[in-house]
Amino acid sequence: MAFWRSKKNDSSDDSSNSSSPSAGDDAAGGLFGKMKNGLQKTRRVLGTDIRDLFKAEGRLVDEDFLGELFARLVRTDMGAGPAGRIRDRVAKDFRGRVVHLEEVVETITADIREQLKQDHGDLAKADSPPTVILVVGVNGSGKTTSIGKLSHHLVSQGHKIVLGAGDTFRAAAVEQLTIWAERIGCEIVTGPSGVDPASVAYQTTEKAIEIGADYAIIDTAGRLQTQGKLMLELEKIRRVIDKKLPGAPHEVLLVLDATAGQNAISQAKGFSNAAGCTGIILSKLDGSAKGGVVLPIREQFELPVKFVGLGEGIEDMTKFDPDTFAAALLEA
């Protein structure tokens, strides 16, 4: 049996708990500022490495230069495929010429922008509410925190939401999501420890219909992509949601930890197959020098990156914009 809690105002201060939500502050101003701040570590590695290839008088684009450029690009975990395409474009545009840093950076930025193009970065929306969003990912990926930030984003736009604490095997996950619900001011459905997560998902969908919510956002247990039995559980959750609301879930978001680098690729592969993922939230982008991992994710799975986490505050999540990402990645 699941339980739901009404929204309530909670002015208590839980800032001492690093896993709890905190007020965000867009000090940098605007999407570009947030993205640039979030990509500091990646940009420092990539920008510094590329700048080190040049002297004041420029650099001849030959095989040595192209090999060094490729190695530096790979260091951001963008993988050999995307890095190779960037190298080849630089070779096509400049081979045999002496070029300066600005010319190469402009070409790299343009190529990254092209590789990250996606047709549908917006959240899916049901023909009639509620829109049901299932959120999946491994333990430690920042899944529950990402749900809190996404919920805040939607509530700030005037939407009514219900959260479902479907990670019933971790009391800490239920507690954390409950804190988010109280802080944001929204309903949450929970269940006793160890209860079937599918029942929580079902009753969350039911509650969203009952109260006329715009969105139901359902957490799931943080499971490894290699655990076949648990992946079957994800399939069961999808079935019971569809039973209550045909066509749901309308969105299945995979939370990937940017600090995981290339390991995020195997996570995406396992979850994409089992859960029918429709999009990605890239979390912890501010804490990683491996922000380039978004390129091979887009290349291999053609899943749109819908949101990126750029800090620890409640407002430190933003919609992913390929043009802004590409510019911020190499901005000095």
C-alpha positions as CSV (number, residue, x, y, z in Angstrom):
1,M,0.0,0.0,0.0
2,A,1.3,3.4,-0.9
3,F,0.8,6.7,0.9
4,W,0.6,10.2,-0.4
5,R,1.4,13.4,1.4
6,S,0.0,16.8,0.7
7,K,2.2,19.7,-0.1
8,K,3.2,21.9,2.8
9,N,5.5,24.8,3.5
10,D,8.7,23.9,5.3
11,S,11.0,26.7,6.4
12,S,13.4,24.4,8.2
13,D,17.0,24.7,7.2
14,D,18.5,21.4,6.0
15,S,21.5,23.0,4.3
16,S,23.9,21.1,6.4
17,N,22.9,17.9,4.5
18,S,24.7,18.0,1.2
19,S,22.2,15.6,-0.4
20,S,19.3,17.9,0.3
21,P,18.1,20.6,-2.0
22,S,19.3,24.2,-1.6
23,A,18.4,27.5,-3.1
24,G,20.1,28.0,-6.5
25,D,21.5,31.3,-7.6
26,D,22.0,32.2,-11.2
27,A,24.9,34.5,-10.4
28,A,26.5,34.2,-13.8
29,G,23.3,35.3,-15.5
30,G,21.6,33.5,-18.4
31,L,21.9,30.1,-20.0
32,F,25.4,30.7,-21.4
33,G,26.7,31.8,-18.1
34,K,25.4,28.7,-16.4
35,M,26.7,26.4,-19.0
36,K,30.1,28.1,-19.1
37,N,30.4,27.8,-15.3
38,G,29.3,24.2,-15.4
39,L,31.8,23.3,-18.0
40,Q,34.8,25.0,-16.3
41,K,36.7,21.8,-15.7
42,T,36.1,20.4,-19.1
43,R,37.0,23.7,-20.7
44,R,40.1,24.0,-18.6
45,V,41.4,20.7,-19.8
46,L,40.4,21.1,-23.4
47,G,41.2,24.8,-23.7
48,T,44.5,24.6,-22.0
49,D,45.6,21.5,-24.0
50,I,44.6,23.1,-27.3
51,R,46.3,26.4,-26.5
52,D,49.5,24.5,-25.6
53,L,49.6,23.4,-29.2
54,F,50.2,26.9,-30.5
55,K,53.0,29.4,-30.4
56,A,52.6,33.1,-31.0
57,E,53.4,32.7,-34.6
58,G,50.8,30.0,-35.1
59,R,51.2,26.3,-35.9
60,L,51.6,24.3,-39.1
61,V,48.7,21.8,-39.5
62,D,50.5,18.6,-40.2
63,E,50.3,15.0,-39.1
64,D,52.0,15.8,-35.8
65,F,49.6,18.6,-35.0
66,L,46.6,16.6,-35.9
67,G,47.7,13.6,-33.8
68,E,48.3,15.9,-30.8
69,L,44.9,17.6,-31.3
70,F,43.1,14.2,-31.4
71,A,44.8,13.1,-28.2
72,R,43.7,16.2,-26.4
73,L,40.1,15.9,-27.6
74,V,39.9,12.3,-26.4
75,R,40.9,13.4,-22.9
76,T,37.4,15.0,-22.4
77,D,35.9,11.5,-22.9
78,M,34.3,12.4,-26.2
79,G,35.6,9.2,-27.6
80,A,37.6,8.3,-30.7
81,G,34.7,8.7,-33.1
82,P,33.7,12.4,-32.4
83,A,37.4,13.3,-31.8
84,G,38.3,11.8,-35.1
85,R,35.6,13.7,-36.9
86,I,36.8,17.0,-35.4
87,R,40.4,16.2,-36.3
88,D,39.4,15.4,-39.9
89,R,37.5,18.6,-40.3
90,V,40.5,20.6,-39.0
91,A,42.7,18.7,-41.5
92,K,40.3,19.4,-44.4
93,D,40.1,23.1,-43.6
94,F,43.7,23.8,-42.7
95,R,46.2,21.0,-43.7
96,G,49.5,22.5,-44.8
97,R,48.7,25.9,-43.5
98,V,50.0,27.9,-40.6
99,V,47.0,28.7,-38.4
100,H,46.3,30.5,-35.2
101,L,44.4,29.3,-32.1
102,E,41.2,31.3,-32.9
103,E,40.7,29.7,-36.3
104,V,41.0,26.2,-35.0
105,V,38.7,26.9,-32.0
106,E,36.1,28.3,-34.3
107,T,36.2,25.1,-36.5
108,I,36.1,22.8,-33.4
109,T,33.1,24.7,-32.0
110,A,31.2,24.5,-35.3
111,D,31.8,20.8,-35.6
112,I,30.8,20.0,-32.0
113,R,27.6,22.0,-32.6
114,E,26.8,19.9,-35.7
115,Q,27.5,16.7,-33.8
116,L,25.1,17.7,-31.0
117,K,22.2,18.7,-33.2
118,Q,19.0,17.2,-32.0
119,D,15.4,17.6,-33.3
120,H,13.5,17.2,-30.1
121,G,15.0,18.4,-26.8
122,D,11.7,19.4,-25.1
123,L,9.9,17.2,-22.6
124,A,7.3,14.9,-24.1
125,K,3.7,16.0,-23.3
126,A,0.6,13.8,-23.1
127,D,-2.4,14.7,-25.3
128,S,-4.2,15.3,-22.0
129,P,-2.6,15.5,-18.5
130,P,-1.0,14.0,-16.6
131,T,2.3,13.5,-18.4
132,V,4.0,10.6,-16.7
133,I,7.8,10.7,-16.5
134,L,9.8,7.7,-15.4
135,V,13.4,8.4,-14.2
136,V,16.0,5.7,-14.2
137,G,19.8,5.4,-13.6
138,V,22.4,3.7,-11.4
139,N,23.0,4.4,-7.8
140,G,25.1,7.5,-7.3
141,S,24.2,9.0,-10.7
142,G,22.4,12.0,-9.1
143,K,19.0,10.6,-10.0
144,T,16.9,11.6,-7.0
145,T,18.5,15.1,-6.9
146,S,17.8,15.5,-10.6
147,I,14.2,14.6,-10.0
148,G,14.0,17.4,-7.4
149,K,15.6,19.9,-9.8
150,L,13.3,18.9,-12.6
151,S,10.3,19.2,-10.4
152,H,11.3,22.6,-9.2
153,H,11.8,23.6,-12.9
154,L,8.2,22.5,-13.8
155,V,6.6,24.0,-10.7
156,S,8.3,27.3,-11.3
157,Q,6.5,27.3,-14.7
158,G,3.2,26.9,-13.0
159,H,2.7,23.1,-13.4
160,K,1.1,20.9,-10.8
161,I,3.1,17.7,-10.2
162,V,3.1,14.5,-8.1
163,L,6.3,12.7,-7.2
164,G,6.5,8.9,-6.8
165,A,9.1,7.5,-4.5
166,G,9.7,4.3,-6.4
167,D,13.2,3.5,-5.0
168,T,11.5,1.6,-2.2
169,F,14.6,-0.4,-1.2
170,R,16.6,2.7,-0.1
171,A,15.0,4.6,2.8
172,A,17.4,7.4,2.2
173,A,16.1,7.9,-1.4
174,V,12.5,8.1,-0.2
175,E,13.5,10.5,2.6
176,Q,15.5,12.7,0.2
177,L,12.6,12.8,-2.3
178,T,10.2,13.7,0.5
179,I,12.4,16.6,1.4
180,W,12.3,17.8,-2.2
181,A,8.5,17.5,-2.3
182,E,8.1,19.5,0.9
183,R,10.6,22.2,-0.2
184,I,9.1,22.5,-3.7
185,G,5.5,22.3,-2.5
186,C,4.1,19.2,-4.3
187,E,2.4,15.9,-3.6
188,I,4.4,12.7,-3.1
189,V,3.4,9.1,-3.1
190,T,5.5,6.7,-0.9
191,G,5.3,3.2,0.3
192,P,6.7,1.0,3.1
193,S,10.3,-0.1,2.7
194,G,10.6,-3.0,0.3
195,V,7.1,-2.6,-1.2
196,D,6.8,-3.5,-4.9
197,P,8.0,-0.4,-6.8
198,A,5.4,-1.0,-9.5
199,S,2.6,-0.5,-6.9
200,V,4.0,2.9,-6.0
201,A,4.3,3.8,-9.7
202,Y,0.7,2.7,-10.3
203,Q,-0.6,4.7,-7.3
204,T,1.4,7.8,-8.3
205,T,-0.2,7.8,-11.7
206,E,-3.6,7.2,-10.1
207,K,-3.0,10.2,-7.7
208,A,-1.9,12.4,-10.6
209,I,-5.2,11.7,-12.4
210,E,-7.3,12.1,-9.3
211,I,-5.9,15.6,-8.4
212,G,-5.6,16.9,-12.0
213,A,-1.8,17.1,-12.0
214,D,0.1,18.1,-15.1
215,Y,3.0,15.7,-14.4
216,A,3.7,12.6,-12.4
217,I,7.5,12.0,-12.0
218,I,8.4,8.6,-10.7
219,D,11.8,7.6,-9.2
220,T,13.1,4.0,-9.6
221,A,15.7,2.0,-7.8
222,G,19.2,2.8,-8.8
223,R,20.2,-0.5,-10.5
224,L,23.2,-1.6,-12.5
225,Q,22.5,-2.1,-16.2
226,T,24.0,-5.7,-15.8
227,Q,21.3,-6.8,-13.4
228,G,18.9,-8.6,-15.6
229,K,16.3,-9.3,-12.9
230,L,16.1,-5.7,-11.9
231,M,15.8,-4.7,-15.5
232,L,12.7,-6.9,-15.8
233,E,11.3,-5.0,-12.8
234,L,11.6,-1.8,-14.9
235,E,9.6,-3.4,-17.6
236,K,7.0,-4.4,-15.1
237,I,6.8,-0.8,-13.8
238,R,6.2,0.4,-17.4
239,R,3.4,-2.2,-17.9
240,V,1.5,-1.2,-14.7
241,I,1.7,2.5,-15.5
242,D,0.3,1.8,-19.0
243,K,-2.4,-0.3,-17.5
244,K,-3.6,2.7,-15.4
245,L,-3.0,5.3,-18.1
246,P,-2.7,3.9,-21.6
247,G,0.3,5.3,-23.5
248,A,2.2,6.2,-20.3
249,P,5.0,6.6,-19.4
250,H,5.3,9.4,-21.9
251,E,8.9,10.0,-21.1
252,V,11.7,7.8,-19.7
253,L,14.6,9.9,-18.7
254,L,18.0,8.3,-18.0
255,V,20.2,10.2,-15.5
256,L,23.9,9.9,-16.4
257,D,26.7,11.1,-14.2
258,A,29.1,13.2,-16.3
259,T,31.9,12.2,-14.0
260,A,31.5,8.6,-15.1
261,G,33.0,9.4,-18.5
262,Q,32.9,6.5,-20.9
263,N,31.3,4.2,-18.4
264,A,28.2,6.3,-18.9
265,I,28.0,4.8,-22.4
266,S,27.5,1.3,-21.1
267,Q,24.9,2.6,-18.7
268,A,23.0,4.3,-21.5
269,K,23.1,1.1,-23.6
270,G,21.7,-1.2,-20.8
271,F,19.0,1.2,-19.7
272,S,18.0,2.3,-23.2
273,N,17.3,-1.4,-24.1
274,A,15.4,-2.3,-21.0
275,A,13.5,0.9,-20.1
276,G,12.9,2.3,-23.5
277,C,14.7,5.6,-22.7
278,T,13.5,8.6,-24.5
279,G,16.0,11.2,-23.2
280,I,18.9,11.9,-21.0
281,I,19.6,14.1,-18.0
282,L,23.4,14.7,-17.7
283,S,24.1,15.3,-14.0
284,K,27.2,16.6,-12.2
285,L,28.5,18.4,-15.2
286,D,30.0,21.0,-13.0
287,G,32.2,18.5,-11.2
288,S,33.7,16.8,-14.2
289,A,36.5,17.3,-16.8
290,K,34.6,14.8,-18.9
291,G,31.8,16.9,-20.3
292,G,32.7,15.7,-23.8
293,V,31.0,12.4,-23.1
294,V,27.7,14.0,-24.4
295,L,29.1,13.6,-27.9
296,P,29.4,9.8,-28.0
297,I,26.1,9.5,-26.1
298,R,24.4,11.4,-28.9
299,E,26.3,9.5,-31.6
300,Q,25.6,6.0,-30.3
301,F,22.1,6.2,-29.0
302,E,20.5,9.2,-30.8
303,L,18.8,10.0,-27.5
304,P,18.3,13.7,-26.9
305,V,20.0,15.3,-24.0
306,K,17.1,17.2,-22.4
307,F,18.6,18.7,-19.2
308,V,22.0,19.2,-17.7
309,G,22.8,19.6,-14.0
310,L,25.2,22.5,-13.5
311,G,25.6,22.7,-9.7
312,E,24.2,21.7,-6.4
313,G,21.4,24.3,-6.0
314,I,17.8,23.7,-6.6
315,E,17.9,25.9,-9.7
316,D,21.1,24.5,-11.1
317,M,19.5,22.5,-13.9
318,T,18.9,23.9,-17.3
319,K,17.5,22.7,-20.6
320,F,20.3,21.4,-22.9
321,D,21.1,23.6,-25.8
322,P,23.7,22.3,-28.3
323,D,24.7,25.7,-29.6
324,T,25.3,27.1,-26.1
325,F,27.1,23.9,-25.0
326,A,29.5,24.0,-28.0
327,A,30.2,27.7,-27.4
328,A,30.7,27.4,-23.7
329,L,33.0,24.4,-24.1
330,L,35.8,26.4,-25.7
331,E,35.0,29.9,-24.6
332,A,38.1,31.5,-23.1
